[in-house]
């Protein structure tokens, strides 16, 4: 169930991103604001390997449905999209000794996890794009992709924070 | 309890702690509090009264901060009937919400929650 839910969340945010993708596009597939990036660390933090499977499926669906990329690129990008956050989040959680139910996770820890996940995802995507001759060089796509991933993640996190605050306020008012 | 739910609780706690942009700087906060006291006493406040109400701030500083409070949607200017030169400063609904939130925080702190 979480696998389908994550794939669906990825697909919805990917479609939503299409609204401004032309205006904010740096190149084909790279925009200065990429909302689905938020799903990567959150899915892994909540569901671990099942989260990675959901990311793989979601990326596979969106790449095959909404782009004309060849099958090999679709599978490779989907694999990077799932594996990069899985590796980054696992390593950071291990370094921070936060393996048991994320107990003790602070906002600063979350920021570190988001930064590590975005950085590894950007690095692996760019290595692949450069290797596949999709980008002329290794580095030029890194900055826009990193900015897009971080901005997209923070937009979604702040929306989530607003939703949590509204929920808390409604609960407080119901109790009165 | 499923592990995912425990993870969600920890994650929600971390998301709740995301920093907010400061709404007011200390001078604006002091000026707004002084204005609130005047509103409570007199019901209305002119720009001239506002310039005298913030201790330690010069009239030009108060004028600048009034402008920024206006831009942030916390105060509004209303013409005084019969005197077009004197403008009254009034709180906006956002300012009232701000005071209500502060009151709630104080009440909760007093109740030890």
Interface residues (C-beta under 8 A of the other chain):
Chain A: X2 X42 X45 X46 X47 X101 X102 X103 X104 X105 X106 X107 X109 X110 X157 X158 X160 X161 X164 X165
Chain B: X3 X4 X6 X7 X8 X10 X11 X12 X13 X14 X15 X16 X17 X18 X19
